[in-house]
Amino acid sequence: MIYKIAKTELMMLFFSPIAWFLMIVFFIQCGYLYSNILEGNARVQELGGYNLMYLYNLTERFFLGSSGLFGSVMQNLYLYIPLLTMSLISREMSSGTIKLLYSSPIKVWYIVLGKYVAMMAYSLVMLAIVSVFVFSGMIHIQHAEISMLFSAFLGFYLVLLAYSAIGLFMSTLTTYQVVAAISTFVMIGALSYVGNLWQDIPFVRDLTYFLSINGRAGKMLSGLITTNDVIYFFVVVYIFLGFSILRLKAGMESKPWTVKAMRYAVVLFTALLIGYFSSRPGYIGYLDVTSTKARTLTPNAQKILAQLGEEPLEITVYNNLLSRFWFLGTPKAYNDNLSRWEPYMRFKPNIVLNTVYYYDDPLDDPGMMRSYPGKTLEQVADQFIKSRNLDADMFVKPAEIRKQVDLSPEMNRYVMQLKWKGRTTWLRVFDDQMMWPSETEVSAAFKRLLQAKLPKIGFLTGNLERSVNRSGDRDYKNLTSLKTFRQSFINQGFDVDTVTLDSQTIPADISTLVVADPKISMSEEALGRLHKYIDEGGNLLLACEPERQTQVTPLLMQLGVELMEGQIVQKSRDYAPNLVTPDLTRFTLNLSRSLEKNRADSMKIAMPGVARLKCTPTAGFTMQPLLVTNADLSWNKKGKLDLELIINSDANGYTRSKAKAIEEDEQGTDKKAEIGTLKFLPEEGDEQGSFVTALSLSRKINNKEQRIIVTGDADFMSNAELGRLNMRSANFDFNTALFKWLSNGEFPVDTSRPMTKDKRVTVDLAEAKFLRLLYVWILPALLALASTIFLIRRKRK
């Protein structure tokens, strides 16, 4: 009987123009979207060169992203389904045939399910239209991720089923088909908005968030199928089909309104109960269908979470009302934060999230208080509370929060405190577009909780070395201790400290000592302690500078390394000749996956002012070059390098005096002068070749491997060099790789994934344009012709 009703309903659909019209419009929409994306990528591919760097994850770009085929089409589904469902029951009610159905031996739920099955069948037709372009994408994209496409199929079809159930119920409420269509629009809009309601009430917040249909298929479109998302769509179908059955039964019997209301309440309550428990952490099943498991934590992150065991992990968010990151932790943002932590709760369900709301002076934004002249901190906070319609009682006052925890080192900004087995550590947000900590930073914080002894990097002070606490161009704060910077060592798992050898020995907890460009010679006492540290197998990074051999020679001699006279220069039309960009060796590329990618992207290590290193390893050391210069572009320049004279050199590379250069430039007599040229002068001691600018030393001593790095430049780690905007440098990744090697791979945590293979399309621009003509014009026209012939023949019969 259900089959017969469904068949009859489908015949009525296809015997009317509306079903055919919607199919044609839907086909044109899909064809337009697909051909636009295909043509755009074909154009980029034909341009070639650096443009090819932007061709990656094409399966996602074509179909799964917000601007992809599935993402764009699903945003407009609410325009199609109400036009199909508006007549399912309302037509029977307006024509009076519903009374015949009531008086027949057909059960009410037969009627509802029969009409719903008809919509399921029509949804398959829409799925078939989309499949034309999906199969086309499998042909036109090299190594397309087919499993992700079938995951998107599932999400797309479930959304169609949910919308159809909603439309079916709305058609039972009125005899007017237009009213039924509008009511369906409104209900879909309400289900999209309900996730924003009552977010400050925990239990209600969970229920309304579950009911929200907005973005429910998002995970499936990205290649992750979860049981709670699938159950959600079945629950929505259950609710509205149940409501439809109850609505039709109400027309057949005379019952008190309380009984009718109770029936609806039972359906809704059971649905919410199923939804609530199915969305609890620990009760959710996951299936990642991506080829690289991109929607799942990397094996390293999973291993760290597994080591946390069954002990609960408590995450307490301290959210300052006056901080510019306040929006990240508002009551309404709770479910957004929960979704950010869901990948971790998948492997550790007993993660507990708490939030402490407070207000205090935002130390990272001193201008904020200055913009409220004459007002106290309390008055400004009260103004914020009123403008944001918040409850003043939820905020802890400055004096009280300072008694609970000292947040001033964290600049009173949004910060998370992780607590496990009595140990605590901080997890921060950052001043970049992403803001939220990535899997690398989160895994590093988890690992800090696990390890009683963390890798501590000690930076030598007392001899005018580079500072880890200053923001000057030559200093190292960005790399080491800047809390608002994602790649800073303290956010990657390391501890950073300073060491003064004139007054103390090297602490036992120092895992790597950094000696960075001392400008005055060290005392005998300090040198003695350094020699002892090296002899006992301590790890060391020694960053030298040209023309300052005296300060570091005693240490270099102990290692068998020599800092050669002069400095390396390099030919370049755009940069000063003392800016050298050496190449990474194979040994260096093996230190980090990101360095291999940097080399593929033609990114260089920038070293402004670098000396040549020569090594004859002693005491059992094994030497490996890390960076070497290009022999065709660079040479070692003896003597002092005067950049002012070089910049004013003539076209042949011979220097002019500054006064003569100005005179010739003003007279226009030196039109051929080139900036940045430099003459190779072997008669003055210049030597051309491939030179080592950074090297590593290692040996087995005291039952461990000692690791030492020596560089001929100290600026490659500086704030200025890491912030260089006029060159795509790989200095950050290089520096991180060095300290990862020095810490025996403990930090940073490797959360990298292999690149996907869908990087190219198989059509050229001309073929893409023909496919646009085929998909947008020819095939829809053939479908329109076929539907016209079918309807005319039907009308004649």
Salt bridges, closest charged atoms under 4 A:
GLU9 OE2 - ARG91 NH2 2.85
GLU9 OE1 - LYS115 NZ 2.68
GLU39 OE2 - ARG43 NH2 3.27
GLU39 OE1 - ARG772 NE 2.95
GLU60 OE1 - ARG295 NH2 3.27
GLU92 OE2 - LYS115 NZ 3.02
ASP206 OD2 - ARG280 NH2 3.59
ASP229 OD1 - ARG216 NH1 2.96
ASP229 OD2 - LYS219 NZ 3.96
GLU253 OE2 - ARG263 NH1 2.55
GLU342 OE1 - LYS219 NZ 3.52
ASP360 OD1 - ARG402 NH2 2.65
ASP364 OD2 - ARG324 NE 3.71
ASP364 OD2 - ARG413 NH1 2.97
ASP382 OD2 - LYS386 NZ 3.25
GLU410 OE1 - ARG428 NE 2.75
GLU410 OE2 - LYS483 NZ 3.69
ASP431 OD1 - ARG324 NH2 3.04
ASP431 OD1 - ARG413 NH2 3.11
ASP432 OD2 - ARG486 NE 2.93
GLU439 OE1 - ARG753 NH2 3.44
GLU441 OE1 - ARG486 NH1 2.94
ASP475 OD2 - ARG470 NE 3.30
ASP475 OD1 - ARG474 NH1 3.95
ASP495 OD1 - ARG448 NH2 2.84
ASP509 OD2 - LYS456 NZ 2.80
ASP517 OD2 - ARG466 NH2 3.05
ASP517 OD2 - ARG474 NH2 3.52
ASP517 OD2 - LYS519 NZ 2.92
ASP517 OD1 - ARG548 NE 2.81
GLU525 OE2 - ARG529 NH2 2.87
GLU545 OE2 - ARG466 NH2 3.93
ASP583 OD1 - LYS604 NZ 2.80
GLU596 OE1 - ARG586 NH1 3.28
GLU596 OE2 - ARG599 NH2 3.13
ASP601 OD2 - LYS597 NZ 3.14
GLU644 OE2 - LYS658 NZ 3.01
GLU664 OE1 - ARG656 NH1 2.76
GLU664 OE2 - LYS660 NZ 3.85
ASP670 OD2 - ARG656 NH1 2.72
ASP686 OD2 - LYS637 NZ 2.92
GLU687 OE1 - ARG612 NH1 2.96
GLU705 OE1 - ARG707 NH2 2.90
ASP715 OD1 - ARG466 NH1 2.88
GLU721 OE2 - ARG724 NE 2.51
ASP750 OD2 - ARG593 NE 3.81
